[in-house]
Amino acid sequence: MSGRIDSLQIGMHWFRERPGGLDRVFMALIESLPAQGVDVRGLVAGSANVFNESSGTIHTFATAQQSLGSRLWQARAHSRKLKRARRPDVVATHFALYAAPTLGVFPGIPKVVHFHGPWASETSVEGRGPMSRAVRRAVEWSVYRGAARHIVLSRAFGRILHEDYGVREESIRIVPGCVEVDRFDTDVTKQQARTALGLPNDRPQLFCIRRLVSRMGLEDLIDAMFVVRQAVPDVLLTIAGKGPLEAALRGRIAARGLSDHVRLVGFVSDDALPLWYRSADVTIVPTVTLEGFGLTTAESLASGTPVLVTPVGGLPEAVAPLSENLVLPSVGFHAIGTGIVDALLGRRVMPDEQACRDYARARFDHPVIAAQVADVYREAVGER
């Protein structure tokens, strides 16, 4: 199908109110798809400010603090209201919980699922009980089964969608995460970034930004720093992010005697993020399970900073075409520590700044990814 198409995007939150990887990608598509011939309206949980901030593009059905029942009821009511105002050509869903109440509202309209990750499995890994996982899985299945196309971030997530949820392989399309490369590709030098952030200029610097939850591998990363310190005594790792593991991670740092080598800095604002990536010699993504893409990989590369990743999920797919040296041989503190040491000492050759930036721009920049998503929408609409 050629020509403009109209899409209704059902998301989770508006990124500027509740930052998260899914919400960042959702906002990027809302801003980038119109240039690719796809008109957009969005539906998320958020405050009334979102509508004005998004120039009338994003509608909110409830605040994120309202009861679950109220949110679900309002999601269905608002989806009906948007359909009455203008019937979309395609409905794109990004979060199963808020998409489920809209089932049956758009009969005959093609659906495209953006599969950002196995929601039920992720919450199980993070400590939810079996009943919670079963309910979430049922919600996911109800949303995924009726879609004409399914967009995944990597082959790894495509396998999960096919094997765990029974989605037909022929409906799955791989489109990686996206990053606004111009925002991260700045003229700021490494030294200037460190000075602006109050970091020392005379120490090797590592950076990691993750939610502080178990599946992110931060325990392994802290243990790895005991290994790194032996070979690079002045090394400094900064871990940014919030989450339930904060107290345990602080205790682990102290117990390993790493208080001078590992810092937890909590939430990092979106405006400051390019500086943090730029300040580092290497970024680390130590995930142990359920990583579909790892948006931090693309952000780091766009900043000109190489990123070491564990061989988990879609992480190798994101960086290996640039350099196999960016993929560690395994998870675990020893492999992570040895890989960091080799990178800092030059034994593991890292791509240079320009190679990192060129790779990110060619593969992950907003217009590149939005064009691929638009093609999938047209496929779905063309089959109607």
N, C-alpha and C positions, 0 to 999 in steps of 0.2 A: 504493500500500500504506500502511495506517495501522498504528499500534501500534509497539512497540519492535522494533528489529532489532539483530542482533549482528554486529559487524564485526571483522575481523582486519586490522590496519594494519601493512604491511611498510615500514619506514623505512630510514634510513641509520645515523645515530647519535642518541644522546640529547643534546639541546641543551646541557644543563648540563655535559656532559663535552667536547663538541666543537662549539662554537657555529658556526652557519651558517644561511643563510636557509631552506633546505629543512628543516633540523632544528628551527628555531624554529616554522615553520608546522606541522610534524608534532606537536610538543609541544602547540601551541595547540589543535589539533584533538582530541588525546587528552584534554585537560582540558575542552574545551567541548562536544564531541558528546554526552556523556551527558545533558546538560540538554535536548538536542533529540531525545531518544528513541533514541539510537544508543549501544548498549553497545560498549566498545572493549577490545581487547587489542592489544599492539604487539610487534613483533619487530625488533630492531636489533642492530648491532655495538656492544659496549660492555662495561663491567666488570660484575662481579656486584653492585655497589652499586646499579645502575639499578633492579633489581627492587624493592628495599626503598624506594628514593627515590620510586618511582612508585606506591607502595602496592600492589604486586603486579600492576600493569597491564602493565608493559613487561618482556618477556623478552629476554635477550641470548643470541645463538647463538655468539658468539665475540668476542674483543677486536678492536679495530681494528688492532692490531699483529700479529695472527697472519697467516700466509701466506694468499694469495688462495685457494689451493686448499682450505685448511682452513676458511676463512670460508664458501665456497660450499657445501662438503659439510655443514657444521654448520647452515647456513641451511635446507637441505632437510630435514635430520633433525629440527630443532626445529619446522619448519612441520608436519611429520607428527605430532609429539607434540602440538602445540596442536590440531590437527584431531581427534585421538583424544579429547582432553579435552573438546572441545565443537566441534561442527560450526558454523562461522559462516554467517550469511545472505549475507554479502558479503565479498569480499577486496579491500582497497584498497591499491594499491602506490604508493610514493613514489620509489623508486630502482630503476632497471631492473636493476642488477648483482645486488642482493640478492633481487629478485623472480624473476629468471630461474631460480634453482635450485628454486623452488617450483612451476614449471610442471608440470602433471600431478598435483599433490598434491590439488588441489581441483576435480575434475571435477564439472560440473553446478552449481557455485557461481558466481554472477555476479562478475565482476571490474570494478573501477573503477580506472583509472589516473589518478593525480595527476601531470600533466606539468609539472614544475617548470622544465624547460628541455631543449634538445637537448644531451644529455650529450656525444655524440661531437663535435659542432661546437664546443662550448665548450672541450673539451680540445685540439682541433686549433688553435683560435685561440691557446691558451696554450702552444703549442709541441710538441705530440705529433705523431708521424709518421703517415703515411698508413695503415700497417698497424694501428696502435693505433686510429685513427679507424674503420677498417673493422670491426674486431672489436666495438668499442663500439656502432656503429650496428646491427650484426647482433643484439647482445644487446637493444638497445632495440626493434627491430622484432619480435623474438620475443615480447616482453612486451606491446607495444601492440596487436598484431593481434588478440588474443583477448578484448579487454575489451568489456564491454557499454556502458560510458560512459567518457569521457575528460574530466577536469576540467583546464582551462587557466586561466592567470592573466590572460589578455588576448586580444583578437581577434588580435593580432600572433602570439602563440604558437599560437593556433588555426590560423592559416594555415600555420605551419611544420608542425604536426602533420598537417594534411591534405595539403599539397603535397609535403613531404619524406618523410613516412612512409606516405602513402596511407591515412590514417585517414578513415573516412566522416564527412562534415560533420555528419550527423544525430546522431552519437553524441557530439559535442563540446559541452560546457557551459562557459561562462565564469564562474569564481568568483575574484575577486581575492584577494590576500594579506590577512592579518588582523593586527591589532595589539591589544594589551591597552590600550585607550585610557586607562583609569583610572590606569595606571602612569605614563603619559607626561603626562597632564593634571594637573599639580601646581600648588600655590599658590606655588611658588618663583618669585621675580622674576628677570628677566634679570641684574640686578646681583648678586643673591645667588648665582645659579649661577656667574657669572664669579668671584666671590670664592672660592667653594668649590673651584673648579678652578684657582685661581692665575692667572687670566687678567686682563688689564688691563680696567678699566671705562671707559677714555676712548678706546677705539679701535673702529671698525666691525669686527665679527667675522663670519667665514664658517666653515662647518663642512662637512666631507665625510667620510663613513665608507664605505670600500670595501676589498675585497681588493686588494692591490697587484699587479695583473696588467694586461696590456696592454689588454684590451678595456674596462676601466673608464674610459679616457680621462684618466687622471691626468696624463699628459705634457701634454695639451692644457690641463688646468686650471692646471698650474704656469706654462706659457707665457702663459696668459691673465692671470695675476697681474702679469706685467710691464706689460700694458695697464692693468689696474685701478690699479696703483700710481701711474701718471701722473696719474689723475684723483682718486684717493682716497689720498693719500700715507701715511696712517697705518693703512691696512687690514691686517688680520691673518687669514690662513687657517690653520685647523688641519685636518690630514688624519689620520684615525685608521684603523688597520688594519695587517695584516701580509701579507707576500707576497714573492715573488722579485724584485720590482722595487725593493725598498727602497733598495739601494745606488745604483742608477741614478737614482732620484728625488732622493736627497740630492745627488748630483752635479749634477743638473739645476738644483736650487734654488740651489746655490752658483754655478754657471756663469751664471745669470741675475741674480745679485746680489740674491737674494730671501731671504736668510737671516733678515732681520728681519721678513719679511712672510709666510713660509710655514713651518709647523712640522709635522713628522711625529711623532706621539706614540705610534705602535705600537698594540698591543691595548688596547681600552677595555672595561672590565668591563661586564657587562649592568646591574649596579646603578647604574653611573655614567652610562650612556647618556642617560637623560632629562635630566640636567644639561647634557650636551654640546649636545644639541639646543636646550635652553632658553637656553643662553648665546649662541647665534648670532642675528644679524640675519637671515641667510638661509642655508639649506643648499643645497649644490650636488650634482647627480648628473650627471656629464659623460660617461656611457657612450657608446662608439662603436659597439657591436654586441651583439646577443644579450641584450637586457634584456627579460624577460617582464613584469615589474611594478615591481620596485625597492622592496623592503620599507622601505627608508630613507625613501621619500617619505611613506608612511603614518605612520611613527614621528615624523618631523619635524612633520607637520601636527597629529598628536595632541598634540604639545608646544606648539603655537601658533606654530610657526616656519614661514614660507613656504619653499618649495623650488623652485629653478630646475632644470629638466631639459632634456636634449637631446632632439630629436625622434626617438628611437630605440625600436623595439619597442613595448612596452606603456607606456612612461613617459608619453606624452601622454594616454593613456586614463586613467591614474591621477589626473592633476591638472587636466586641461583643463576638466572640468565645474565645478570650483571657480573657475578663472580661466585664460583663454588666455594671460595674461601670464606664467604660470609655465612656459610652454614656449618654449625658445629657438628661433630661426629655423633653426639648423643646428648640426652638430657643428663642431669646430675652435676654436682658441684665440681667434680674433677675435670670433666670435659669442658665445662664453662670456664673454670679457672685457667686451665691450660690454653684454651683458645684465646682468652683475653691476654694472657702473658705473651703468647706468640704474636698477637696483633700489635701490642704495645712495643715489643722489642724488634718488630720488623720481620720476624720469621714467618708469619702468615701475612702475605702481601694483601693489603686492602686497596680497593679502587680509590683513585684520587677524587678531589672535590668536584671537578668538572664532570668526570665520568658519572658520579652519583647523581648530580643535578640533571644531566642530559638524559639519563635512564629514567628518572622520575618524571620528567616532562614528557617524554615520549610514551610512557606506559600508564601513568596515573593522573595526569593533569585533568582538571574538571571537564574541559571540552572533549577530550579523548574518551573519557568514560561515559559522559552524557550521550555522545553519539552512538556508542554501543548499546546503551540502555534504550535509546529511541528506536534502534533497529529491532530490538526484541519486542517492544510494544507494537511496532508495525507488523511484525510477524503474527502476533496474537490477534490483532484487529483484522488482519487480512484473512484469517481462517474463519471468521465469524460467518 
